[in-house]
Amino acid sequence: MTARAARAPAPRPVRTPRTGRSPLPPPSVPQESSTTTTLREVLARDLAAGTPTFSFEFFAPKTQSGTRGLWDAVRRIEPLSPTFVSVTYGAGGSSKDRTVEVTRRLATHTTLRPVAR
């Protein structure tokens, strides 16, 4: 008898703005406690414990296809529990509004910790 490897759950469907629904499914895991923890505190704790730290950086998508790709990527990396994620503005701040919206949705609809500076 051969043991089967556990398969990652299938990506959740992405809903477009045309439907009036959020492109993100509801959060599947509750956020951390309501007490705010700064990135500095998280890094200090992890480094003191010898826990590896890593992060991911995203660019705000410009198209519907890019939006679907972004949220598919978010759901694939979420189980890796990065220390934090960031969303980068375009050149000259050209994607500022999209960046702020992506960061807000990461904070409210995922278990990821988005940071901004």
C-alpha positions as CSV (number, residue, x, y, z in Angstrom):
1,M,0.0,0.0,0.0
2,T,1.4,3.4,-1.0
3,A,1.0,6.4,1.3
4,R,-0.5,9.4,-0.4
5,A,1.0,12.8,0.2
6,A,-1.3,15.4,1.5
7,R,-2.5,17.8,-1.2
8,A,-2.8,21.5,-0.7
9,P,-6.3,22.7,-0.9
10,A,-7.5,23.9,-4.3
11,P,-7.2,27.6,-4.8
12,R,-10.4,29.4,-3.9
13,P,-12.3,31.1,-6.7
14,V,-11.5,34.7,-7.3
15,R,-14.5,37.0,-7.7
16,T,-14.3,40.1,-9.9
17,P,-15.4,43.6,-9.0
18,R,-18.1,43.3,-11.7
19,T,-20.0,40.8,-9.5
20,G,-20.0,43.3,-6.6
21,R,-18.3,40.7,-4.4
22,S,-14.9,40.9,-2.9
23,P,-12.0,39.3,-4.8
24,L,-10.9,37.7,-1.5
25,P,-12.8,35.0,0.2
26,P,-13.5,35.5,3.9
27,P,-10.6,34.9,6.2
28,S,-10.2,31.2,7.1
29,V,-8.1,31.7,10.2
30,P,-8.7,34.3,12.9
31,Q,-6.3,37.2,13.1
32,E,-3.9,37.5,16.1
33,S,-5.2,39.1,19.2
34,S,-6.3,42.7,19.1
35,T,-3.1,43.8,20.8
36,T,-0.8,45.5,18.2
37,T,2.6,43.9,17.9
38,T,5.2,45.9,16.0
39,L,7.4,44.3,13.4
40,R,10.4,45.2,15.6
41,E,8.9,43.1,18.4
42,V,8.1,40.2,16.1
43,L,11.6,40.2,14.7
44,A,13.2,40.5,18.1
45,R,11.2,37.6,19.4
46,D,11.9,35.4,16.4
47,L,15.6,36.2,16.3
48,A,16.0,35.6,20.1
49,A,14.3,32.2,19.6
50,G,16.5,31.4,16.6
51,T,13.4,31.2,14.4
52,P,14.2,31.9,10.7
53,T,12.5,35.1,9.4
54,F,11.6,35.8,5.8
55,S,9.2,38.0,3.9
56,F,7.5,38.4,0.5
57,E,7.1,41.6,-1.5
58,F,4.2,42.2,-3.9
59,F,3.5,44.7,-6.6
60,A,-0.1,46.1,-6.8
61,P,-1.7,44.5,-9.9
62,K,-2.7,46.7,-12.8
63,T,-5.2,44.3,-14.5
64,Q,-7.9,41.8,-13.6
65,S,-5.6,39.0,-14.6
66,G,-2.9,40.4,-12.3
67,T,-5.3,40.7,-9.5
68,R,-6.3,37.0,-9.8
69,G,-2.6,36.1,-9.9
70,L,-1.8,38.1,-6.8
71,W,-4.6,36.5,-4.7
72,D,-3.7,33.0,-6.0
73,A,-0.1,33.7,-4.9
74,V,-1.2,35.1,-1.5
75,R,-3.2,31.9,-0.8
76,R,-0.2,29.7,-1.8
77,I,2.3,31.5,0.4
78,E,-0.1,32.0,3.4
79,P,0.6,28.5,4.8
80,L,4.4,29.3,4.8
81,S,3.7,31.9,7.5
82,P,6.2,34.6,6.4
83,T,7.3,37.1,9.1
84,F,5.7,39.9,7.0
85,V,4.7,40.9,3.5
86,S,4.9,44.3,1.8
87,V,3.3,45.8,-1.2
88,T,5.4,48.2,-3.3
89,Y,4.2,51.4,-4.9
90,G,4.8,51.8,-8.7
91,A,7.4,54.3,-10.0
92,G,6.5,57.7,-8.7
93,G,3.7,56.4,-6.6
94,S,1.6,55.6,-9.7
95,S,-0.2,52.7,-8.0
96,K,-0.6,54.3,-4.6
97,D,-4.4,53.6,-4.4
98,R,-4.1,50.0,-5.6
99,T,-1.2,49.5,-3.1
100,V,-3.2,50.8,-0.2
101,E,-6.2,48.7,-1.2
102,V,-4.1,45.5,-1.5
103,T,-2.4,46.2,1.8
104,R,-5.8,46.7,3.5
105,R,-7.2,43.5,2.1
106,L,-4.1,41.6,3.2
107,A,-4.6,42.9,6.7
108,T,-8.3,42.1,6.9
109,H,-8.7,39.0,4.8
110,T,-5.6,36.9,5.4
111,T,-3.4,35.7,8.2
112,L,-0.4,37.6,6.7
113,R,1.2,40.6,8.4
114,P,1.5,43.4,5.9
115,V,3.9,46.2,6.7
116,A,4.2,49.7,5.4
117,R,6.7,52.4,5.9
